[in-house]
Amino acid sequence: MTHPPSQPPPEGFGVPQDPSHGAPQGLPPHPRQSGYGPPQAPGLPGPYASRPGSYGGPPVTPVPESPGPYGSRLNPHGGQPPQQLPGAPTLPGGGSGGGGWFKGRRAAIVGAVVAALLVIGGGVWLAVGGKAKTPPEARPGQDAKTSAPPSAGQGAGSDPGGGQHEDLNAGRKPGEAKVNWLLRNDVDLPGKGADVFGPWVVGDTVVVGVHESVTGHSAVDGTRKWALAMPTGLCAAPPAPAGNGTIVVGVNKPGNREKCTGLQQIDLRSGQAGWKKPIPKDANSPLPSDITLTISGGTVTVAGGQQSFAFSLADGQQLWGRRAQGSCQPNAFAGGPRLIAAASCPTSDPNQVQNEVSEVDPVTGRIKWAYRLDLGWRVEKVYSVSPLVLSAYQRDDSNTKKRAVLALTDAGKLRSRIQVGDDTYEPTCTGTFAAKAEGLEDCTGVAADTNTLYLATDSSASRTANAVVAFDLDTGKPKWRAAAPTGRTMTPLQLGTGGDLLLYLAASTDRGGSVASLPPTGGAPKVLLQHPASTAPIESTFWKARYVYANDAFYLANSSVSTAITDAEEKTKKIVMVFGK
């Protein structure tokens, strides 16, 4: 590896990491090696040729009110302990829940890729709900079909099991937040379990997708508003819908649950299915088994392997596709306010890797600018699209990964290399255990504003409190460091309206989690929402959770649900837990 003449080699290369930490029992360990190493920019390439190219309503537990840059390491598992957790999916045959350094999702908040719980139009989860009807059964090959709303008596106040309410606030103490409601699984799962897509909050509707259905629930009381049967099953979804509540999801090939071959548009406000079409076949490259989807403006992109396509969200018309032969071919995108592509480029040596990151016009596919990494370096994750912050890695001769975090300007020039020093950091990339494709924008626990990147240090090895470090994006140097309370770990969520950094302090089995804030200058975290200690055994067992804080409420969601020995046990699996004041 070479370094710019004006910069010394980065520190801390080659420090092996514990390969077993964080993987639940029964899963092979993720390769966790050394930390960030520096890709450099020997120059920007010229422009490239481009061408246009049966889930029932999950039961809602009603809750009646009562009193690099370099030389450091990142933890891909977000500090999860190595034992099998009660909420963790169990994979048959020892299948991996991840693969590679990162496996997860998602979404941009103030430019940071942090959460998959998108709030559109100020939707708030406030109350309680009851059991919903099961959508109509779908025969193989049947198109998506929206069922009628639930009948009277299935709304707020009813019990999913027909018995007494599960009062999760019974043990709540003065000053503690309420558990607003708890959403549990109510579907017969396939043998591998199923990924949870969403939840997405769109106006007054909360939407969740699991296995063969997408369901919309009232944001007020959790009752089911609609259910859309997906006969061939869900296989992919973007981190967030468009601003108008439209989304496009991936669906499996009929008769082949291992192949993601179709696209289905859905209006998340009404539950109505829109256009549906197969993903085009490219004669130069076979369609991969797994794809990733991203939305930017009025465009949805599809990427996998060396194929990429873009379609109009409104009518499904293909806007552009694979670039001209000999060009760098995108294999993943990050969306939101900008569309960022990670691409593999041809080299004279087929064993040599050449990657670049570029900004792409969502409508035309035109490359606005491109930043080419050094040979051997790969784009791994995009932490934020505006400002643009990404991670990259390189494998050495011993297959050890070296990593770097880079900040780029809006024009695609190198802004800084983040000087992470000797700390180990823990962006949490939840991923999907059913799918193999890795998206660019699928990590939480990272936040960024115009001038600052916020990362949390890893406390998993020592089991001690961690810290959040703020880095100057212009210089790459640390600005300040804020320690978590004793025995706690905290994760950046997003930037608040006043510029404060919002954090989640994780729950333990006997202590509820909490939402806290840090001022832009650092200091001690201030608790905004303290979750009940009485429900900590539930909160602490969400596995590879996604979370967000919005409108004074905190949303905690499992990224997947696992199978169980009995159907009754499967229906106790939790999907979403909501806390509020």
VOGU-3710 file (C-alpha; in Angstrom, 3 decimals, decimal comma):
1> mthppsqppp> 0,000/0,000/0,000  1,271/3,515/-0,813  0,733/6,794/0,971  0,682/10,362/-0,238  4,152/11,904/0,043  2,761/14,718/2,160  1,242/12,353/4,734  2,842/9,764/7,032  1,538/6,187/6,962  -1,487/5,728/9,214
11> egfgvpqdps> -1,057/4,186/12,592  -2,446/0,968/13,993  -2,535/-1,278/10,942  -2,583/-5,016/11,363  -4,092/-5,218/14,846  -6,201/-8,389/14,777  -9,624/-8,240/16,331  -11,451/-10,890/18,282  -13,157/-12,951/15,560  -15,839/-14,404/17,789
21> hgapqglpph> -17,307/-11,442/19,610  -20,822/-10,427/18,827  -22,058/-13,442/16,907  -24,882/-15,339/18,596  -24,205/-19,000/19,269  -24,857/-21,109/16,218  -23,597/-18,409/13,856  -20,087/-18,487/12,413  -18,028/-15,515/13,617  -17,634/-12,469/11,455
31> prqsgygppq> -14,094/-11,662/10,318  -13,126/-8,729/12,498  -9,618/-7,624/11,840  -7,632/-4,466/12,010  -8,774/-0,955/11,655  -8,725/1,796/9,197  -6,088/2,174/6,542  -6,011/5,067/4,106  -7,200/4,938/0,529  -5,795/7,824/-1,438
41> apglpgpyas> -6,987/9,731/-4,443  -4,417/9,632/-7,257  -6,793/11,633/-9,401  -10,352/11,708/-10,619  -11,351/9,835/-13,732  -13,092/11,516/-16,585  -16,777/11,102/-17,307  -18,044/7,668/-18,119  -20,336/6,544/-20,872  -23,761/5,861/-19,440
51> rpgsyggppv> -27,053/5,080/-20,982  -30,621/5,548/-19,965  -31,109/2,859/-19,632  -49,802/-14,673/4,722  -49,067/-11,924/7,100  -52,013/-11,101/9,386  -52,084/-7,869/11,295  -49,450/-8,391/13,980  -51,016/-8,225/17,429  -50,575/-4,918/19,193
61> tpvpespgpy> -50,222/-5,306/22,923  -52,459/-2,617/24,421  -50,885/-0,746/27,294  -53,448/0,745/29,676  -52,075/3,722/31,523  -50,976/3,227/35,094  -48,829/5,015/37,717  -9,957/5,494/10,012  -8,316/8,340/9,739  -6,839/5,222/10,431
71> gsrlnphggq> -5,323/2,714/12,671  -8,482/1,944/14,564  -11,044/-0,801/14,535  -14,791/-0,884/14,107  -17,048/-3,472/15,691  -19,534/-4,792/13,127  -21,917/-6,183/15,722  -22,659/-3,055/17,692  -21,517/-4,471/21,001  -23,774/-7,544/21,041
81> ppqqlpgapt> -22,572/-10,213/23,496  -21,597/-13,565/22,049  -24,291/-15,645/23,724  -27,583/-16,546/22,029  -30,107/-13,912/23,044  -33,784/-14,705/23,561  -34,744/-12,406/20,704  -32,111/-13,612/18,247  -33,116/-15,505/15,146  -32,020/-19,100/14,988
91> lpgggsgggg> -30,693/-20,078/11,605  -30,913/-23,655/10,380  -27,712/-25,484/9,563  -25,518/-22,901/11,265  -26,256/-20,287/8,629  -24,717/-16,905/9,120  -26,686/-13,913/10,181  -24,239/-11,616/8,554  -21,265/-12,060/6,339  -18,387/-9,694/5,934
101> wfkgrraaiv> -17,609/-6,810/8,189  -20,960/-5,098/7,918  -24,410/-6,454/7,283  -27,334/-4,175/7,850  -29,338/-1,089/7,222  -29,965/2,149/7,440  -31,367/5,648/6,867  -30,050/9,178/6,502  -30,845/11,699/9,240  -29,277/15,136/8,771
111> gavvaallvi> -27,165/13,387/6,175  -26,258/10,509/8,490  -27,237/6,948/7,756  -28,778/6,047/11,064  -32,234/4,498/11,191  -34,858/2,676/9,237  -37,825/4,086/11,088  -38,744/6,973/8,826  -41,255/9,556/10,000  -43,036/11,372/7,174
121> gggvwlavgg> -45,469/14,183/7,903  -44,875/14,137/11,638  -46,524/10,799/12,413  -46,514/9,909/16,109  -47,122/6,570/17,809  -49,315/7,397/20,773  -51,751/4,805/21,932  -52,772/1,181/22,072  -54,427/-1,236/19,735  -55,813/-4,712/19,329
131> kaktppearp> -55,733/-7,726/17,086  -56,185/-7,306/13,382  -57,710/-9,591/10,805  -55,602/-11,827/8,643  -55,361/-10,723/4,996  -56,921/-12,964/2,366  -54,941/-16,056/1,492  -52,861/-15,671/-1,654  -52,333/-18,446/-4,164  -48,933/-18,847/-5,860
141> gqdaktsapp> -48,633/-16,389/-8,696  -51,421/-14,182/-7,384  -50,822/-10,444/-7,534  -50,629/-8,287/-4,430  -54,109/-7,651/-3,028  -55,268/-5,258/-0,339  -57,719/-6,590/2,227  -60,541/-4,685/3,893  -60,072/-2,840/7,193  -60,632/-4,787/10,403
151> sagqgagsdp> -64,163/-5,037/11,699  -65,510/-3,251/14,730  -64,193/-4,478/18,025  -60,662/-5,098/16,756  -59,328/-1,647/17,459  -57,997/-0,001/20,557  -58,624/-1,748/23,825  -59,065/-5,302/22,501  -56,672/-8,072/23,418  -54,722/-10,004/20,757
161> gggqhedlna> -55,261/-13,251/22,577  -58,810/-12,632/23,728  -57,724/-12,473/27,354  -56,546/-9,786/29,726  -54,376/-6,922/28,580  -50,645/-7,312/28,939  -50,059/-4,258/31,096  -46,468/-3,291/30,402  -46,842/-0,157/32,498  -47,865/-1,963/35,685
171> grkpgeakvn> -44,380/-1,650/37,152  -43,641/1,839/35,853  -42,172/4,209/38,452  -42,651/7,996/38,703  -40,513/9,818/36,166  -40,219/6,832/33,847  -41,561/6,866/30,304  -44,613/4,854/29,275  -44,579/1,845/27,012  -47,010/3,109/24,386
181> wllrndvdlp> -47,512/-0,273/22,719  -45,774/-3,458/21,706  -46,202/-5,096/18,308  -45,764/-8,865/18,184  -45,542/-11,298/15,297  -48,702/-13,024/14,067  -47,556/-15,007/11,053  -46,464/-18,557/10,382  -42,826/-18,021/9,492  -40,786/-19,895/6,880
191> gkgadvfgpw> -38,000/-22,204/7,984  -35,331/-19,517/7,818  -37,383/-16,949/9,686  -38,131/-13,629/8,058  -36,719/-10,143/7,800  -38,708/-7,211/9,161  -38,980/-4,355/6,653  -39,783/-0,961/8,125  -41,516/0,169/10,184  -42,203/3,270/8,129
201> vvgdtvvvgv> -44,324/6,045/9,606  -46,186/7,846/6,839  -48,596/10,479/8,103  -50,974/8,650/10,439  -50,036/5,181/9,190  -47,300/2,859/10,429  -46,258/0,190/7,922  -44,415/-3,091/8,519  -43,499/-5,832/6,040  -42,836/-9,438/7,046
211> hesvtghsav> -42,646/-12,512/4,825  -45,721/-12,485/2,528  -47,486/-9,312/3,591  -47,184/-5,596/4,171  -49,547/-4,164/6,777  -50,504/-0,604/7,683  -51,469/0,320/11,236  -52,972/3,403/12,795  -50,258/5,605/14,223  -52,756/6,629/16,909
221> dgtrkwalam> -53,810/3,267/18,356  -51,929/0,580/16,432  -54,994/-1,049/14,884  -54,620/-2,451/11,422  -55,813/-0,162/8,636  -54,950/-2,388/5,684  -53,018/-5,504/4,722  -51,416/-6,161/1,369  -50,764/-9,823/0,583  -47,496/-10,471/-1,237
231> ptglcaappa> -47,960/-13,980/-2,644  -44,347/-14,669/-3,556  -42,815/-13,004/-0,509  -40,763/-9,888/0,203  -37,041/-10,010/-0,520  -35,815/-6,384/-0,449  -36,888/-2,846/0,431  -35,297/0,605/0,500  -34,393/2,072/3,881  -37,087/4,725/3,481
241> pagngtivvg> -39,993/5,562/1,186  -40,251/8,690/-0,915  -41,596/11,864/0,649  -45,077/11,181/-0,737  -45,260/7,790/0,986  -44,534/5,733/-2,130  -42,170/2,786/-1,905  -41,000/0,001/-4,219  -40,181/-3,385/-2,704  -38,496/-6,449/-4,136
251> vnkpgnrekc> -40,516/-9,648/-4,542  -39,369/-13,203/-5,077  -39,689/-15,217/-8,244  -42,816/-17,413/-8,088  -41,797/-20,868/-6,948  -38,283/-19,715/-5,999  -37,970/-17,950/-2,648  -34,220/-17,597/-3,136  -34,444/-15,321/-6,172  -35,413/-11,640/-5,962
261> tglqqidlrs> -36,657/-10,916/-9,476  -39,573/-8,471/-9,342  -40,522/-4,971/-8,200  -43,814/-3,891/-6,629  -44,859/-0,286/-6,007  -46,961/0,388/-2,893  -48,713/3,508/-1,610  -47,973/3,242/2,093  -50,726/5,695/2,998  -53,548/3,647/1,477
271> gqagwkkpip> -52,027/0,202/1,119  -52,801/0,127/-2,583  -50,490/-1,810/-4,865  -49,313/0,125/-7,903  -47,189/-0,911/-10,849  -45,396/-4,246/-10,868  -42,647/-5,401/-13,187  -39,782/-7,876/-13,449  -36,232/-6,726/-13,027  -34,659/-6,620/-16,514
281> kdansplpsd> -32,260/-9,332/-17,561  -28,871/-8,186/-18,809  -27,248/-10,380/-21,432  -23,780/-9,418/-20,183  -24,371/-10,352/-16,552  -26,825/-12,723/-14,830  -29,211/-11,282/-12,259  -27,883/-11,933/-8,750  -29,947/-13,762/-6,154  -30,047/-10,693/-3,922
291> itltisggtv> -30,530/-7,045/-4,710  -30,556/-3,745/-2,866  -33,057/-0,925/-3,438  -32,578/2,802/-2,877  -34,837/5,821/-3,394  -33,613/9,293/-4,330  -36,108/11,899/-5,476  -38,531/10,287/-7,899  -36,183/7,401/-8,739  -35,752/3,923/-7,312
301> tvaggqqsfa> -32,499/2,105/-8,084  -31,896/-1,634/-8,166  -28,373/-2,990/-7,772  -26,730/-6,361/-7,361  -23,566/-7,961/-8,629  -22,450/-5,903/-11,618  -25,964/-4,870/-12,606  -27,842/-1,669/-11,859  -31,102/-0,163/-13,072  -33,186/2,893/-12,267
311> fsladgqqlw> -36,954/3,256/-12,547  -39,474/6,056/-12,167  -41,279/5,768/-8,847  -44,419/7,137/-10,443  -44,948/4,684/-13,310  -42,108/2,139/-13,252  -40,582/3,323/-16,522  -36,923/2,360/-16,778  -34,793/5,509/-16,685  -31,334/4,038/-17,158
321> grraqgscqp> -29,412/0,810/-16,767  -26,015/-0,792/-17,010  -23,246/1,534/-18,114  -21,357/1,100/-21,351  -18,943/-1,800/-21,681  -15,572/-0,984/-20,133  -17,013/1,547/-17,673  -17,080/1,304/-13,910  -20,247/-0,635/-13,008  -22,214/0,282/-9,844
331> nafaggprli> -22,924/-2,536/-7,419  -24,784/-0,500/-4,758  -26,314/2,933/-4,175  -27,016/5,213/-1,220  -29,984/7,539/-1,578  -31,928/10,358/0,012  -31,090/13,963/-0,934  -28,293/12,711/-3,234  -27,749/9,477/-5,144  -24,306/8,022/-4,446
341> aaascptsdp> -22,974/4,980/-6,328  -20,230/2,567/-5,380  -18,750/0,976/-8,499  -16,177/-1,589/-9,545  -13,857/-0,532/-12,364  -12,004/-2,640/-14,920  -8,241/-3,070/-14,506  -5,449/-4,586/-16,584  -5,028/-7,224/-13,878  -8,286/-9,159/-13,298
351> nqvqnevsev> -7,110/-10,011/-9,775  -6,707/-6,374/-8,857  -9,582/-4,354/-7,327  -10,366/-0,800/-8,411  -13,347/0,957/-6,792  -14,793/4,401/-7,094  -17,598/6,381/-5,501  -19,620/8,843/-7,559  -22,659/11,084/-7,435  -25,256/10,192/-10,050
361> dpvtgrikwa> -28,169/12,175/-11,481  -31,202/10,089/-10,413  -33,159/10,856/-13,604  -30,516/10,462/-16,293  -27,835/8,317/-14,647  -25,224/10,914/-15,613  -22,138/10,914/-13,398  -21,665/14,333/-11,804  -18,257/13,500/-10,346  -16,248/10,428/-9,375
371> yrldlgwrve> -13,656/9,766/-6,686  -11,397/6,795/-7,361  -9,859/4,860/-4,485  -6,384/3,362/-4,599  -5,984/-0,077/-6,117  -7,040/-2,785/-3,695  -9,438/-0,572/-1,724  -13,194/-1,157/-1,727  -16,070/1,153/-0,832  -17,824/-0,490/2,106
381> kvysvsplvl> -20,506/1,790/3,620  -21,818/5,302/3,180  -22,425/6,773/6,625  -23,888/10,022/5,311  -24,745/11,305/1,836  -24,860/14,991/2,784  -22,197/15,604/3,964  -20,660/12,611/2,221  -18,832/10,294/4,614  -17,897/6,734/3,695
391> sayqrddsnt> -15,914/3,785/4,957  -13,530/1,708/2,847  -11,397/-1,369/3,387  -8,482/-3,291/1,941  -7,453/-6,914/2,454  -3,769/-7,695/2,824  -1,974/-10,905/1,889  -3,158/-12,589/5,101  -6,786/-11,632/4,328  -6,792/-9,122/7,176
401> kkravlaltd> -8,949/-6,057/6,631  -7,592/-2,527/6,982  -10,182/0,213/7,064  -10,576/3,938/6,597  -13,235/6,606/6,985  -13,189/9,383/4,370  -15,097/12,647/4,108  -15,606/14,082/0,605  -16,706/17,512/-0,513  -19,921/18,102/-2,466
411> agklrsriqv> -17,748/18,179/-5,578  -16,251/14,748/-4,860  -12,844/15,898/-3,635  -11,171/14,456/-0,572  -12,163/16,619/2,401  -10,410/14,714/5,169  -9,389/11,330/6,466  -10,954/10,720/9,864  -8,214/10,234/12,443  -9,770/7,611/14,644
421> gddtyeptct> -6,561/6,817/16,509  -6,350/3,682/18,624  -10,016/3,441/19,571  -12,331/0,737/18,310  -15,655/2,052/17,038  -19,014/0,331/16,700  -21,333/1,385/13,889  -24,180/-1,111/14,096  -25,056/-2,706/10,773  -28,136/-4,787/11,409
431> gtfaakaegl> -28,497/-6,357/7,999  -30,759/-9,185/6,991  -30,066/-12,804/7,761  -32,194/-14,078/4,884  -30,549/-11,954/2,193  -26,917/-11,909/1,182  -26,740/-8,566/-0,609  -25,157/-5,729/1,327  -26,386/-2,204/0,874  -24,319/0,927/1,247
441> edctgvaadt> -26,675/2,711/3,623  -27,504/0,047/6,167  -25,721/1,134/9,359  -27,010/2,838/12,475  -25,057/4,368/15,335  -23,438/7,013/13,137  -24,536/10,629/12,790  -23,218/13,653/10,928  -24,023/17,309/10,475  -22,446/19,848/8,157
451> ntlylatdss> -19,087/19,917/9,913  -18,996/16,995/12,356  -19,061/13,184/12,328  -20,146/11,376/15,506  -18,964/7,829/16,256  -19,352/5,683/19,380  -16,435/3,675/20,732  -16,813/-0,046/21,291  -17,222/-1,251/24,853  -18,011/-4,880/24,100
461> asrtanavva> -14,582/-6,314/24,835  -14,171/-4,675/28,243  -17,898/-4,509/29,135  -17,302/-0,973/30,386  -18,926/2,321/29,498  -18,146/3,652/26,063  -17,844/7,170/24,663  -18,984/9,261/21,710  -16,282/11,080/19,776  -16,950/14,069/17,520
471> fdldtgkpkw> -14,653/14,508/14,501  -14,082/17,675/12,497  -14,939/16,852/8,882  -12,583/19,535/7,543  -9,499/18,275/9,382  -10,458/14,715/10,325  -9,280/15,382/13,879  -11,279/14,678/17,077  -13,079/17,736/18,467  -14,289/16,295/21,763
481> raaaptgrtm> -15,035/13,081/23,584  -18,046/12,443/25,845  -18,131/9,435/28,166  -21,266/7,420/28,836  -22,500/7,058/32,418  -20,787/4,299/34,371  -21,700/0,864/33,091  -23,722/2,209/30,148  -23,190/2,198/26,403  -24,557/4,910/24,147
491> tplqlgtggd> -25,143/5,087/20,422  -25,643/8,198/18,247  -29,151/8,393/16,770  -29,517/11,669/14,925  -29,141/15,420/15,232  -31,905/17,220/17,101  -33,601/20,395/15,927  -31,365/22,549/18,127  -28,140/20,921/16,958  -27,829/18,586/19,937
501> lllylaastd> -26,789/15,009/19,268  -29,488/12,514/20,284  -28,300/9,229/21,775  -29,703/5,886/22,848  -28,363/4,473/26,117  -28,874/0,735/25,831  -30,994/-1,251/28,260  -29,677/-4,084/30,401  -31,753/-6,886/31,858  -32,529/-4,846/34,978
511> rggsvaslpp> -32,269/-1,268/33,744  -34,362/0,384/31,068  -32,757/2,174/28,177  -33,032/5,898/27,677  -32,837/8,652/25,108  -30,357/11,392/25,929  -28,779/14,401/24,260  -25,331/15,944/24,008  -24,765/19,610/23,183  -22,669/20,470/20,083
521> tggapkvllq> -19,723/21,157/22,388  -19,841/17,778/24,156  -20,179/17,270/27,883  -22,349/14,887/29,884  -25,461/13,302/28,320  -28,819/14,662/29,473  -31,615/12,088/29,746  -34,742/13,035/27,815  -36,732/9,807/28,097  -36,042/7,140/30,734
531> hpastapies> -37,594/3,803/29,839  -39,124/1,677/32,609  -36,913/-0,762/34,471  -39,854/-3,168/34,654  -39,794/-3,750/30,888  -36,002/-3,890/30,579  -36,023/-7,700/30,103  -38,035/-7,121/26,902  -36,178/-4,031/25,702  -32,730/-5,535/26,231
541> tfwkaryvya> -33,422/-8,614/24,091  -34,152/-6,906/20,775  -31,587/-8,413/18,417  -29,602/-6,214/16,034  -32,228/-3,593/16,669  -33,033/-0,477/14,702  -34,146/2,631/16,531  -35,098/6,264/16,165  -36,390/9,092/18,324  -39,149/11,252/16,835
551> ndafylanss> -41,858/13,491/18,242  -40,927/12,655/21,843  -41,258/8,912/21,230  -38,635/6,202/20,850  -39,060/3,275/18,456  -37,171/0,010/18,920  -37,533/-2,581/16,157  -36,136/-6,053/15,559  -34,492/-6,474/12,174  -35,868/-10,009/11,842
561> vstaitdaee> -38,110/-12,589/13,449  -37,061/-16,190/13,923  -38,916/-19,453/13,762  -39,944/-21,387/16,861  -40,950/-24,923/17,757  -44,628/-24,028/17,969  -46,862/-21,511/16,232  -47,849/-20,125/19,615  -44,228/-19,393/20,442  -43,668/-17,726/17,064
571> ktkkivmvfg> -46,519/-15,339/17,844  -44,752/-14,112/20,972  -41,872/-12,762/18,890  -41,668/-9,011/19,238  -41,358/-6,677/16,251  -41,650/-3,091/17,522  -41,667/-1,538/21,003  -42,610/2,112/21,468  -41,859/4,396/24,431  -43,291/7,866/25,045
581> k> -43,838/10,511/27,680
//
